[in-house]
Amino acid sequence: MGDPAGLKPSHRRLWFAGPLVLLLLIILLSLGTWQVKRLYWKEALLSEIDLRVHSAPVELSEIQAIASSGGNIEYRTVRLSGVFDHAKERHFFATHQGQTGYYVYTPLTLDGGRAIFINRGFVPYDMKDPAKREQGQIAGRVTIEGLARAQLAAKPSMMLPDNDLAKNIFYWKDIHAMAKSAGVAAEKLVPFFIDANDAPNPGGWPKGGVTLIDLPNNHLQYAITWYGLAAALVFVAGFAYVRSMKGPKE
């Protein structure tokens, strides 16, 4: 790269600053390009989710086959039939439309004896006791339509409280803890959930259709920020270069 010893002080500073500016520019452009790629990925994901949510429901066996092969079952529409075991319902602490309460997860016993937890929907805090919403405790065979939801591998955040099995209050959806505390045998458990749609239940509770699909898509904003910083760097570096070439005024 040459020896800067014989250069003017202003030129010597440029000789040292040039590689640093180039490195920073490469980093900023790389971050911007990465965000553009993430933008395309997120838009494709949102389109796929929208397609799944609005597709005709498939049978539970199809969802099970996808899950067994390691495929993504999230938000796939499904139809299934069985009998609710209301005595084993589990309660997930939640807020819905500004109201505090619980999502009611009830095992649905399928033909053949397997059980799957159905998120039947929301009940207010003071209606946690099933005795206060007896009309909604549907007896006999029912048909449910809703969205498949994958189980969580671990607690999503250390900030969440531990599930209180003694009080039947869950702060994160630990499907195995739900099953064990409800007395659902592990070998009988279908290892994912179903969020029921908004078809009304007798008595109005639980209120279904509570699935939240909230995937922020800020990648365009991030890309503009990184590219904007790169442009600003080029402008500042160019200004400094021109000024140094002119030298100090006499």
BAKELO-92122 format. One record per residue: residue in three letters; x, y, z of N, C-alpha, C in turn. Coordinates in steps of 0.001 Angstrom, whole numbers, padded with zeros to 6 digits, always signed. Atoms other than C-alpha are relative to their C-alpha. Last residue first. Example, Ala and Ser with C-alpha at 12.3 -4.5 7.8 and 13.67 -1.06 7.14 Angstrom:
2
ser-000820-001190-000060+013670-001060+007140-000770+001090+000730 ala+000890-001190+000000+012300-004500+007800+000900+001200+000000 
END
This chain:
250
glu-001159-000843-000363-003601+030323+003375-000428+001116+000949 lys-000017-001298+000641-006540+027894+003468+001196+000805+000488 pro+000411-001136-000816-005761+024374+004611+000121+001296-000783 gly-000984-000493-000953-005534+021642+002000-000521+001213+000757 lys-000131-001440+000206-007784+021222-001005+001048+000592+000917 met-000729-000209+001241-007198+017490-000937+000222+001482-000296 ser-001431+000246-000262-008152+017332+002739+000832+000251-001271 arg-000540-001075-000831-011506+019003+002031+001499-000168+000222 val-000090-001217+000824-012273+016672-000845+000634+001131+000795 tyr-001050+000207+001002-011476+013626+001308+000200+001269-000844 ala-001294-000091-000680-013504+014835+004297+001152-000129-000996 phe-000192-001396-000387-016512+015496+002066+001363+000201+000655 gly-000293-000760+001216-016177+012069+000496+000259+001464+000294 ala-001355+000356+000416-015939+010388+003906+000397+000780-001254 val-000946-000582-000952-019000+012277+005164+001437-000272-000426 phe+000050-001469+000095-021037+011493+002043+001041+000644+000905 val-000624-000376+001271-019969+007850+001912+000057+001522-000138 leu-001433+000242-000138-020782+007413+005605+000747+000417-001263 ala-000539-001081-000826-024178+009034+005135+001513-000139+000172 ala-000024-001199+000837-024937+006658+002264+000595+001182+000766 ala-001064+000196+000995-023949+003664+004415+000124+001239-000888 leu-001267-000215-000699-026079+004993+007285+001179-000162-000958 gly-000111-001435-000264-029019+005270+004899+001287+000345+000721 tyr-000427-000620+001263-028424+001727+003655+000151+001510+000166 trp-001388+000385+000266-028543+000493+007255+000515+000628-001293 thr-000897-000576-001010-031677+002495+008112+001453-000320-000303 ile-000162-001420+000319-033450+001645+004864+000964+000664+000972 ala-000839-000075+001197-032833-002048+005527+000255+001454-000382 tyr-001384+000274-000391-034163-001735+009083+000934+000132-001198 gln-000475-001136-000793-037359-000059+007868+001461-000185+000403 leu-000210-001086+000953-037803-002718+005201+000538+001233+000720 his-001272+000184+000694-037229-005429+007834+000274+001098-001032 asn-000682-001293+000019-039950-004187+010164+001281-000030-000826 asn-000797-000017+001227-042360-007080+009639+000621+001387-000150 pro-000432-001324+000469-043870-007945+012996+000895-000108-001225 leu-001402+000133+000378-045507-011388+013202+000475+001344-000543 asp-000644-001316-000092-048767-011075+015113+001492-000166-000254 ile-001066+000140+000996-051106-013950+014381+000645+001370-000126 leu-000652-001247+000372-053217-014137+017531+001113-000302-001002 thr-001364+000106+000521-055591-017090+017827+000531+001363-000429 val-000901-000918-000715-058637-016192+019930+001434-000037-000521 gly-000598-000885+001000-061311-017630+017647+000991+000980+000590 gly-001063+000525+000856-063332-019076+020489+000545+001031-000964 lys+000062-000687+001282-065295-017408+023284+001187-000444-000850 pro-001060-000972+000328-065616-019912+026127-000245+000665-001360 trp-001357+000217-000531-068379-019213+026897+000404-001448-000161 gly-000946-001047+000382-071398-017794+025032+001419-000194+000480 gly-000220-000893-001134-074028-019847+026841+001016+001082-000271 pro+001221-000255-000773-073731-022594+024252+000312+000869+001219 asn+000325+001088-000909-070462-022155+022310-001305+000317+000724 pro+000444-000252-001382-070232-019801+019355-000289-001276+000779 ala+001360+000526-000071-068123-020768+016295-000493+000112+001449 asp+000924-000842-000762-065078-018506+016625-001449-000471-000044 asn+000416-001236+000670-062497-021102+015603-001063+000717+000825 ala+001327+000042+000596-060919-023620+017970-000353+001336-000652 asp+000746-001193-000413-057157-023411+018499-001350-000018-000701 ile+000905-000579+000988-055845-026974+018129-000657+001224+000640 phe+001272-000578-000425-052809-028166+020045-000860+000353-001216 phe+000166-001400+000410-049871-030468+019353-001386+000444+000433 pro-000985-000988-000481-048448-033783+020577-000070+001385-000645 val-000384-000542+001303-051557-036010+020299+000880+001216+000282 leu+000041-001430+000308-051527-037604+023752+000395+000281-001450 lys+001296-000321+000599-052446-041266+024289-000066+001432-000527 glu+000128+000783+001232-048881-042472+024932-001329+000250-000716 ala-000909-000503+001034-048368-039624+027406-000167-000748-001320 ala-001186+000835+000164-051437-040606+029435+000843+000476-001181 val+000020+000539+001366-053848-037739+030110+001302-000765-000219 gly+000153+001449+000000-054196-037296+033872-000159-000604-001375 ala+001386+000346+000299-054856-033580+033714-000245-001503+000024 ser+000836-000523-001080-051595-032677+035481-001474-000334-000211 lys-000280+000711-001249-049674-035004+033175-000910+000467+001121 ala+000499+001373+000080-051330-033675+030020+000187-000740+001325 met+001457-000029+000073-050841-030020+030882-000566-001415+000037 ala+000460-000321-001347-047264-030674+031963-001526+000065+000042 his-000208+001208-000802-046615-032430+028638-000422+000231+001452 ile+001013+001010+000301-048215-029642+026626+000153-001244+000871 asp-000778+001229-000155-046177-026904+028262-000970-001166-000155 lys+000712+001203+000420-048085-023914+026952+000922-001217-000026 trp-000483+000353+001332-046707-021029+028977-000516-001396-000311 tyr-000507-001255+000554-048237-019202+031912+000721-000219-001322 phe-001164+000144+000864-050415-022111+033014+000370+001358-000590 ile-000234-001246+000725-052810-021945+035961+001310-000154-000770 asn+000436+000144+001384-054269-025184+037328+000062+001342-000729 lys+001145-000896+000193-053847-024087+040949-000574-000087-001415 ala+000922+000197-001120-051589-027031+041840-001263+000841-000167 leu+000822+001180+000251-049989-026983+038395-001029-000204+001101 asp+000484+000378-001329-048734-023430+038748-000971-001163-000167 asn+001385+000452-000037-046700-022952+035564-000362-000478+001411 asp+000166+001439+000197-043454-021131+036194-001479-000346+000056 pro+000050+000823-001219-043573-017378+035782-000061-001478-000361 leu+001298+000595-000300-042508-015847+032452+000047-000779+001308 met+000816-000968-000723-039430-013626+032453-001369-000555+000372 met-000269+000170-001423-037216-016587+031536-000823+000963+000845 ser-000728-001107-000624-038863-016467+028123+000197-000284+001483 pro-000479-000982+000970-040233-018979+025608+000787+001155+000591 lys+000594-001280-000385-040398-021846+028124+000556+001092-000911 ala-000453-000483-001307-039223-024895+026197-000722+001304+000308 ala-001083+000865-000477-039965-027043+023134+000450+000389+001401 leu-001233-000732-000260-043317-025398+022538+001042-000953+000558 gln-000398-000092-001398-046098-027483+020979+001300+000788+000120 ala-001069+000894-000447-047236-026706+017465+000273+000179+001485 arg-001076-000768-000629-050575-025047+016794+001023-000978+000563 ala-001005+000812-000689-053202-026414+014399+001100+000899+000543 leu-001359-000103+000524-055976-023964+013573+000939-000866+000828 gly-000923-000980-000561-059683-024551+014063+001357-000043-000672 glu-000875-000521+001050-062750-026605+013302+000891+001069+000620 ile-000731-001246-000217-064368-028785+015947+000752+000371-001275 thr-000947-000207+001102-067010-031489+015613+000593+001397+000151 val-000018-001326+000623-068744-032624+018800+000981-000010-001166 arg-000940-000159+001106-069745-035966+020306-000145+001377-000643 gly+000172+000790+001205-071506-035870+023633+001008+000358-001076 ala-000066+001447-000182-071711-033157+026265-000153-000702-001352 ile+000762+000795+000968-070881-029483+025772+000203-001493+000235 gln-000631+001311-000183-069643-027668+028860-000758-001030-000841 gly-001080+000176+000963-070656-024235+027576+000710-001337+000095 gln+000579+000146+001343-074005-024319+029345+001068-000270-001056 glu+000406+001382+000262-072204-025007+032622-000562-000197-001401 arg+000282-000025+001450-070459-021648+032619-000404-001409-000460 lys+000601-001289+000322-070145-020780+036325-000333+000133-001489 ala+001369-000003-000513-069573-024428+037288-000724+001294-000338 pro+000947+000499+001019-066528-024418+034992-001447+000016+000467 asp+000710+001171-000518-064692-022216+037549-001020-000473-001032 lys-000931+001129+000081-062449-019850+035587-000684-001297+000444 met+000721+001154+000529-065424-017529+035176+000930-001194-000220 asp+000958+000490-000994-064164-014720+037435-000845-001168-000507 tyr-000656+000475-001216-061043-014251+035297-000989-000630+000977 pro-000503-001009-000939-062988-013911+032062+000516-000643+001281 val+000998-000285-001033-063236-016901+029687+000572+001063+000924 phe-000236-000843-001175-061361-017207+026398-001194+000020+000944 gly+000181-001436+000025-061287-019918+023755+000146+000634+001373 arg+001399-000308+000317-061742-023634+023210-000258+001494-000036 asn+000166-001327-000592-057997-024237+023020-001388+000474-000400 ile+000643-001030+000814-058352-027922+022214-000031+001306+000794 phe+000464-001182-000710-055943-030426+023757-000526+001033-000997 ile-000690-001196+000468-055769-033722+021868-000577+001203+000736 ala+000558-001272-000453-056647-037162+023197+000847+001152-000519 arg-001006-001058-000157-056203-040675+021814-000683+001311+000388 gly-000447-000239-001367-058862-043324+022570+001071+001061+000183 gly-001226+000755-000219-059434-044898+019163+000629+000299+001349 asp+000260+001415+000267-061971-042306+018081+001321-000754+000131 leu+000244+000359+001396-060809-039057+019634-000405-001470-000118 thr-000284+001419+000195-061063-037764+023201-000448-000414-001402 leu+001039+000586+000834-060909-033968+023187+000392-001446-000261 pro-000319+001186+000801-058809-032647+026058-001244-000475-000767 thr+000749+001185-000406-059829-029118+027103+000400-001193-000862 tyr-000531+001125+000774-057651-026023+027028-000637-001286+000520 val+000394+001310-000514-059600-022997+028290+000484-001079-000960 tyr+000385+000846+001117-057864-019687+027619-000253-001395+000569 tyr-000690+001244+000328-057930-017646+030788-000467-000534-001350 gly+000705+001250-000238-058829-014233+032146+000843-001187-000401 thr-000847+001047-000550-057906-010584+031951-000822-001259+000246 gln+000557+000646-001190-059880-008299+029650+000920-001129+000451 gly-000183-000837-001177-058328-005848+027189-000503-000595+001297 gln+000739-001246+000194-059687-007588+024114+000001+000845+001266 his+000719+000009+001279-058361-010898+025391-000857+001246-000069 thr+000860-001176+000135-055775-011307+028124-000626-000035-001388 ala-000026-000762+001244-054309-014655+029053-000804+001285+000152 phe+000204-001410-000323-053528-017163+031797+000170+000848-001252 phe-001184-000766+000400-053844-020699+030404-000278+001486+000214 his+000246-001437+000149-056384-022903+032174+001305+000749-000233 arg-001128-000757-000560-056504-026689+031823-000198+001472-000337 glu-000395-001231+000679-059672-028738+031267+001116+000704+000755 lys-001459-000113+000097-059625-032248+032735+000451+001293-000676 ala-000573+000099-001347-063209-032492+034035+001512+000217-000020 his-000012-001307-000653-064384-031202+030655+000627-000037+001387 asp-000117+000453-001394-063402-034382+028825+000144+001258+000858 phe-000768-000782-000957-064686-033286+025418+000002-000681+001376 val+000787-000322-001188-065873-035984+023021+000891+000746+000987 gly-000268+000776-001197-064568-036378+019483-000893+000455+001136 ser+001165+000320-000827-064500-034871+016020+000422-000847+001180 leu-000098+001259-000743-061855-033136+013933-001224-000176+000871 arg+001310+000394-000524-061539-030410+011287+000174-001343+000710 val+000256+001416-000236-058240-028669+010551-001424-000182+000510 thr+001391+000192-000398-056885-025370+009262-000327-001489+000046 arg+000731+000777+000998-053100-025124+009205-001418-000249+000510 tyr+001100-000732+000634-051914-022302+011429-000673-000762-001143 glu+000532-001236-000551-048605-023974+012361-001060+000622-000907 ile+001460+000084-000075-048228-027538+011059-000641+001315+000417 asn+000539-001131-000748-044627-027268+009833-001525-000041-000023 gly+000474-001170+000721-043232-030605+008739-000592+001057+000914 gly-000803-001176-000345-041191-033018+010846-000411+001257-000720 ser-001122-000093+000940-042575-036140+009168+000877+001220+000259 ser-000850+001188-000152-044776-036944+012168+001220+000043-000903 ala-000763-000119-001246-046159-033381+012182+000970-001163+000164 ile-000966-001084+000184-047197-033585+008527+000891+000124+001227 ala-001009+000498+000936-048832-036984+009082+001078+001050-000231 gln-000858+000941-000718-050635-035695+012156+001109-000528-000899 ile-000867-000813-000856-051975-032742+010183+000969-000895+000771 glu-000944-000666+000899-053324-035112+007519+000977+000859+000799 ser-001006+000978+000414-054890-037370+010168+001044+000627-000918 leu-001086+000034-000982-056666-034351+011672+001106-000951-000431 glu+000205+000930-001114-058756-033942+008528+001233-000028+000907 val-000337+001384+000338-058375-030851+006384-000251-000875+001222 pro-000564+000878-001025-060055-027469+006750+000255-001413-000516 ala+001028+000914-000504-060549-025318+003634+000633-000945+001020 ser+000223+001213+000783-057806-022703+003327-001131-000829+000605 his+001217-000123+000796-058098-019223+004813-000256-001205-000902 val+001125-000402-000843-055637-019709+007661-001312+000002-000775 arg+000392+001105-000872-053219-021654+005480-001263+000334+000785 leu+000569+001054+000832-053124-019024+002727-000496-001157+000863 asp+001315-000474+000442-052624-016232+005256-000697-001057-000845 ile+000897+000084-001146-049791-018213+006854-001407+000428-000384 glu+000289+001418-000228-048123-018728+003469-000972-000173+001160 ser+000893+000448+001077-048406-015039+002619-000396-001458+000201 leu+001319-000571-000267-046950-014102+006001-001010-000422-001056 leu+000568+000696-001162-044026-016484+005447-001410+000502+000305 ala+000395+001339+000459-043358-015153+001935-000657-000779+001139 glu+001171-000175+000855-043382-011576+003270-000502-001345-000521 lys+001156-000277-000854-041036-012597+006084-001272+000165-000828 trp+000343+001205-000764-038541-014249+003711-001261+000226+000823 tyr+000611+000933+000945-038576-011296+001293-000449-001279+000710 leu+001281-000559+000412-037978-008909+004196-000713-000952-000956 arg+000955+000318-001065-035242-011128+005628-001398+000518-000350 lys+000269+001439+000108-033421-010903+002292-001005-000441+001048 val+000822+000159+001203-033770-007115+002399-000356-001480-000193 gln+001364-000367-000358-032505-007160+005996-000940-000094-001199 trp+000547+001085-000821-029405-009094+004915-001441+000304+000395 thr+000358+001084+000912-028784-006548+002158-000607-001172+000750 gly+001163-000417+000776-028881-003704+004676-000486-001097-000930 leu+001150+000022-000906-026540-005531+007042-001275+000409-000731 ser+000330+001408-000253-024114-006236+004203-001219-000116+000910 leu+000676+000516+001183-024222-002605+003070-000416-001457+000188 leu+001317-000633+000085-023411-001448+006597-000795-000510-001199 ile+000852+000516-001078-020561-003955+007004-001415+000565-000108 ile+000332+001395+000329-019037-003136+003595-000946-000580+001049 leu+000948-000043+001107-019206+000579+004371-000450-001410-000377 leu+001302-000393-000538-017574+000065+007752-001064+000017-001094 leu+000502+001116-000818-014720-001850+006127-001382+000323+000550 leu+000412+001056+000921-014256+000820+003441-000590-001185+000765 val+001247-000436+000634-014209+003574+006061-000531-001079-000933 leu+001045+000079-001027-011600+001652+008065-001354+000407-000575 pro+000411+001396-000203-009496+001040+004940-001108-000144+001038 gly+000634+000599+001164-009551+004774+004107-000436-001443+000207 ala+001455+000043-000157-008846+006115+007601-000686-000738-001144 phe+000400+000915-001078-005124+005244+007638-001518-000162+000080 trp-000604+001303+000305-004282+006732+004246-000387-001036+001054 leu+000849+000674+000979-006709+009571+004922+000509-001400-000315 arg+001217+000401-000711-004818+010491+008083-000958-000735-000948 arg-000342+001182-000795-001556+010460+006108-001230-000509+000758 his+000032+001161+000898-003081+012809+003550+000315-001284+000756 ser+001400+000229+000381-003900+015355+006246-000128-001215-000907 pro+000790+000534-001120-000414+014978+007797-001438-000303-000384 lys+000448-001067-000884+001290+015431+004391-000844-000596+001126 leu+001223-000710+000329+002775+012249+003038-000248+001159+000941 gly-000289-001245+000694+006401+011134+003269-001226+000818-000341 ala-000879-000873-000785+005830+008537+005969+000227+001338-000672 pro+000617-001299-000214+002763+007050+004279+000918+001004+000663 asp-000456-000521-001283+004778+004151+002794-000585+001394+000201 gly-000880-001167+000022+003046+002264+000053+000343+000457+001403 met+000815-001199+000000+000000+000000+000000+000853+001255+000000 
END
